[in-house]
Amino acid sequence: MSKLRKGDATALSRSLGNRHIQLIALGGTLGTGLFLGSAGVIEMAGPSMLLGYALCGLFAFTIMRLLGEMVVTEPVSGSFSYFAGKYWGRFPGFLAGWNCVILYVLLGMLELTAAGKFIQYWWPDVPTWATAAVFFVLLNALNLTNVRLYGETEFWFALIKVLAVVGMIVLGGYLLASGKAGPGASVANLWNGPGFMPHGIAGIAMAMPVIAFAFGGLEMLSFTAAEADQPARAIPKAINQVPLRVLIFYVGSVAIVLMLTPQLDLVSALHRSDDIYSRSPFVEIFSKIGIDSAATLLNFIILTAALSVYNSMVYCTSRLLHGMAEQGNAPRSLAAVNRHGVPVRAIVFPAALTGLCVLLNYLIPKGLLEALMSLIVAALLILWTVIVVVHHKFRRQKPAGTTSFKAPLAPLSNWFCIVFVAFIAAMMCADPSSRGAVISIPIWVLLVYVSYLAHRSMKRGLQVSPQTLEPNES
């Protein structure tokens, strides 16, 4: 039975068990970034993309260990905003929170847009805006029920994805070993034809921002801490499984796709329309080798993957806003919960912004996915930078021995992450299609700062709530 913590007015329900935490962690990693974003990466990097996924996986794991150390020590809602505000300063806390809100709104828009593209595999004439509208209403209604129902829904969503990817790897391996995938299928496809690096080091370097996009969402695990039964046990277990997940679900699945058909044939098939992101390479590969039933099933599962990630985004954004409201970084009304422990207003507010994707898909359907992808990576760069800096300050302020889940090799691991973030930003600047997203970063930070000053001015003279944090001013 769901239990509310002290006081029903703003207390979240601790209703998520260990199995929910583990599958929600997977739910944030398996979505459009892998199943659709890999189409563009195949074209840019070819088989060398496997190295890119491995490197980004190492970075993602390092980021998660930095964040995990803080979350296990202090399992609270609105983790990014809370930690930034407490250990860095008021404005970093404000920036971290609202940047993350916009990040998840953009990610929700992208997942709904991708869902429309997956539906077009069966019904090409159905516009993406119509599909986005239907799924938008259904999934927000689901999140307005209760936490346990969200946990159960996401558990099954993620389980379907996991079983599907494992099944695809097993089926692909069988087809390769038995020779039933056709004469073009071979392990040698990883280095034959244009080669392992068809466009050299530059190709894999330019593909890194798209690969990094695929790992955005892992950090949502931190939001479950406030509603987990045993966060000190469940969170470390989920984070420590990241390397294995990367090897199986990213490197393993992509390697199978690349081996089942010659590289040039796959790129040519993905370019059958004027949009390389119109179909998933995972679906295209089975359709190309004549197993239409597998392609249809996989497309359905990839559709559920996109909906699963959007479902998680709705959950995480609402919990973030709830925490920010308690800290004084968002309107206090967003902290209110209903009798089931659900922050209804914190769900409805970001939903109103995400709903704009229906209009955008109606007005500018072509190129919308790529634009959203670039903006999401830009927001991720801010988020990752905040996590790295805040963890460094967290370590300096915490006495030795007070953290039970220490990030390895810190502060060297912090510097590794900073260098990696700078590299991704540089690669985005080198690409004219994503350069605007990087240029928007200082503009966005300035806009948030102006909003922060206005927010403080409005609060001046008002009595500070006892629950509001008193972070450092530095």
N, C-alpha and C positions, 0 to 999 in steps of 0.2 A: 504493500500500500504506500502511496506517495505521502511523504512527510514534509511539512513546511518548517523551516527553521524560524527561530524566535520572531514572532510577530508575523501575521499573515499578510500585512499590507505590501511589503516589498521583498519578502523572503522567497528565494527560489526553492523549488522542490529538489531534494536529493534522491532521484529516482533512477539514475543510470547505474547499472551494474557493470561488472568487469567485461562481460561479453559485449555490451553496448559500446563501451569505450574502445575496445580493440577494433570493432567493425567500423565505428565512426572514424577512427584514425585511417582506416583503409578507404572509407567513402570519400575522404577529402583528396586522395591521391589518384584515384582512378576515375577520370572524367574526360572532358573534351580535350584537355591539354595533351593527353596521350592518344586517344582514339581518333581525334581529328587533326590536332596540331602536328602530329607526326607526319602528315602528308607533306607539309611545307619543308619539314626537316629532311625528309628523304630526298627531296629535290635538291636542297642546298648541300647536304653533307654526305648523302649516300650511306654506305655501311659504317662509315666513321662516326655516325650518330650514336653508335653503341658506346663509344668512348665518352661522348658528350653526356649521355644519360648517366653513365657511371660517375663522372666527375660532378655533375649536378646533384646526383644522389648523395655523394660524400658531403657536399656543401649543405644540402638539406638536412642531413643527419646531424651535422655540426651545429647548425642553427637550432635544431630541435633539442639538442642536449643543453645548449645555452639557455633556451627558454624553459626547458624541463626542470633545470635546477631551481629556477625561481618559482615555477608553478607548484612543484612538490613541496617546497618550503612554505609557500603561502598560497594555498588553493582558493582563489577568489574569482568572482565573476569580473568580466571586463579586464582581463589580465594585462593586455598591452598598455592600456591607458593607466591602469593601477600602478604597474611597476615603473613606467616612465615618469609618472607624477611623483611617486614616492622616492625614487632613487636618483632622478635626474632633475626634475623641476616641474613647475606648473605648466608652462607652455609645452614642453615635450610630451607631457601626459595628455594635454588637450589635442596636440597634433597627432599623436599615436592613435588616439581613439577615433577621431573624425577621419583620419586617413584610412583607417581600417574599415570604417563604415562605408566610405565611398568605394574602397577596394572590393568589398563584398557585394555592393550594389552593382558594380560593373561586372563582376564575375557572374552574378545572377542573370544579368542581361545577356551575357555571352552564352551561358548554359541554355537559356530559353531559346536563343537564336539558333544554337546548334541542334536543339531538339527539333526545331522546324526543318532543318536540313536532313535530319535522319528520317523524319516522316516522309519527306519527298522521295526517299528511296522507293517507297511503295506507291505514293500518290504525288507525282511530280507537279501537279497543278495546284496543290494546296499551298497557299502562301505562308511564309514563315511567320508573319504577324498573327495569323489566325491560330496557328499551333501554339505560339508563345502566349497568347491570351488565355487559351484553355488551360494550359499547364500552370500558368501564373495563378489563376483563381483556385485551382484544385489544391496545389501545394501550400499556399498560404492558409487556406481553410484548414488543412491538416495540422499545421503548426499552431493554430489557435485552439486546439483541443487540450492536450496535456502533454507533459514531458515524456511520460512513459510511452505514449503512442508514438511520439517522434522517435524515441529510442528504438522501439520495435520496428517501425517502418524503415528506419535507416539501417538497422541490423539486417533486415531481409534484402533491402536494396543492395547493400555492400556484399552480402553473401552471394547473391546472384552474380555480381561482377567478378568476385574472386573465383567462383566455380567456372565462370565463362572463360576467363583468361587462362586458368589452368587447363580447362578442357581444350581451348584453342591450341595451347602449346603441345598438349598430348596428341591431339589430332594431327597437327602439323608435323610433329616428330614422326608419327606413324606413316603419314603420306610420304615423307622424305625417305624413311628407312625402307618402305615397301616399294617405292618407285611409282606409286599410284597418283602422284601429283603431276605426272607428265614429264616429258624429256627436259623441260626447262628448269625443273626443280633440282637444286643441288646446293650443298654447303659452299661449293666454290663460287656461288653467286656473290658471296661476301667480298671476294677479291677479283673476280673475273670482270670482263666488260670494261667499264670506265675505271674500275679499280676500287680499292677500299676507301680512298679519299679522292673522289672524282674531280673535286675543285680545290684540292690541296688543303693546307692548314687554314687558308682564308675561308673555305667553305664551312668547315666545322666551327670556326670562330664566329662567323656571321649567324650560324644556326643556334648558337648558345642562348640568346634571349628567348627564342621560341621553346627551346628545351627547358629553360628555367621556368617558363610559364607553366609547364606541366607539373611542376612541384609546388606551385602556389596552392595552398589549401591544407598542407600538412600542419600548419600552425594552428588550425582550428581546434586541434586536440586540446589546446590549453583552455578553451572555453568550457569543456566538459568537467573541469576540475571542481567547479563550484556546485555541480549537481551529481558528482560521482560518490558512490557509497564509500569507496576506499581509494582516494586519489593517490596516496603514497605508494600503493601497490600497482594500481592499474596504469597510471601515467608512465612510470619508468618502463613497464613491460611493453607498452605500445610503442614508445619511442625507440627502444632497443631492437625492435623488430624492423625498423626502417631499412637498414642495409639489406636484409633478406628480401623485403618487399621490392626494393629497387632492382635487385638481381633477377627476381622472378617476373615481376609484372611489367617492368620497363625493358631491361636488357633482354630478358628471355623472350618475351612476346614479340618485340621488334625484330630480334634475330630470326625468329621463325618466319615472319612476314618477308624479310629480305631474302631468305633462302628458298622460298617457295616459287619465286619467279625471277628471271633476269631483271637487273636493276632498271635498264632502259625501258623494258616492257611495262614495268610497274609505274614509272613516271609518266609514260605515254598514256596509260590507262587512267591515271589520276587527272590528266589534262584533257580528258574528253570534253569537258565543259570549260568555260572561260574562267572558272573559279576552282583552283586546286583544292580548296577546302569544302567542295560541294559533297564529297563522299569520303568515308573513312577508308584508309588503306587496308585496315583489318577486314572490312567487308569486301572491298574490291578484290582482294587476293583470292578469296574463296569463290567469288563469282567468276573470276578469270579462269580458274582451273576447273570450272564446271560443277562445283558443289553448291548449287543455288540454295538448297535447304539450309546448309551451314551459314551461308551469307545472310539469309533472311533472319535466322535465329540470332546471329551475332549482331545484326543491325538492331534488333529489338533489345538486346542486352545493352548495347551501347547507348540506346535511347534511355533505358533505365539508369545508366551510369550518369548521363547528363542531368536527369531529374534528381538523382541521388545527391549530386553535388549542389544543385540549387536548393534542395531540401536542407542540406547542411548549412548553406549560406544564410538561409532565413533564420535558422536556429542560432547560428553564431552571431549574426548582426544584432538580433534581439537581445542576446545575453550581454554583448558588448555594450549596447546602449543602456541596458539596465545597470550595469556596473558604473558606467560613466555618469549616469544620473545620480547614483548614490555618492559619487565622488565630487559632484558639483560641476562636471564638465558637459552636462547635457540637461535639458529641462527636467526638473524633479518629477514631473508627471510620468516620465518614461520608466521610472523605477516601480510603478504600481503593478501588482500582479492580481490575477483573479483568484477565486477560491481553489483552483487547481494548481496554483503556483506558476501560471503562465503570464509573462509580461506582454499583455495584449497590445498596449500602445506602442511598445518597442518593436513589435512585429509590423503593425500597420504603417508606422512612419517610413521605414526604409522600403516597404512594399510599394508605397506611393511613388517613390523614385524609380524603383526597378520596373514598375509598370510602363515607364516611358519607352522601354525597349519595344513594346508593341507598336507605338507610333513610329519609332526609328526604323523598324523592319518594314513598315508600310511606306515610309518616305524614301529611305536609302538602303534597300536590302543588299545591294552589291557593295562589297568592301567593308560592311559593318563589322563582320567578325574580326578581320585583321586590325581594324581601328581599335576595337575593344581590347583585343589581345595586347596591343602595344601600351595602351593606357593602364591595363592591369599590371603589366611588368613594371612600369614606372612606379605605380603605387607600391608594388612589392619591394622595390629597391629602397623606398623610404621605410617600409615596415621592417625589413631585414636589418637596415642600418640602426634603427631604433633598438631592436632586440640586442644587437651586438654591443652597442654603447651602454645600454642600461645594464646588461649583464656585467660588464666591466665595473660599473659603479656599484652594482649590487655586491660583487665580490669584495670590493674595497670597504664596504660598510658593514658587512656581515662578519662576526667573529669566526675564527677558524673552528671547524667542527660543528657548526650550526646547520649546515646543509648536508642532507643524506644522499643526494643524487648529483654529485659534482660533475660538471662538464670537464671532459678530459683535455689536457694540454693547454688550458686557459692560463695566461692570456694569448698564447700563440694561436690558439684556435679562433680567438676573436679577430686577430689580424688577418688570418687566412680568409675569413668571411668578408672583411672590409675590402681586401684586394679583389676578391671574386666579384663583389657588388660593383666595384669600380670598373672591372673588366666588362661586365654585362652592360653597364651604362655606356662605355666606350664603343662597344659593338653596335648598340642601338643608335648612337650618334653617327656611326659610319654608314648606316642604312637610311636612305632618304625617306623610306616609308614609315620608319619608327622614330626618326629624329625629333619630330614635333612632340612626341610623348615625353622625351627627356627634357626638352626645352620647357615643357609645361610644369616640371617638378618645382623649380624655384617660384614660379607664378602661383602654383597651388599652395606652397608653404607660406608665401606672403599673404595670400587670401585667408588662410587659416589663422595666421597671426593677427590680421586685422579683425577677424571674427572673435579671436580670443580677447583682444583688447576691448572690443564692444561688450563681450560677455562679462568681463571683469568690471567694466564700468556700470553695467546694469546691476551687478551684485553688490557693488560698493554701498556700504551703509546698511545692508541687510544682515541679519544675524546668521552666522554660519551654523549649519546643521551639525549636531554632534557626530553624525556618521561621515561627514565630509573629511577627506584626507587633509593633512597639513604637510604637503610635500616641501622639499627644499626649493628655495627660490633660485638656486643656481642653475 
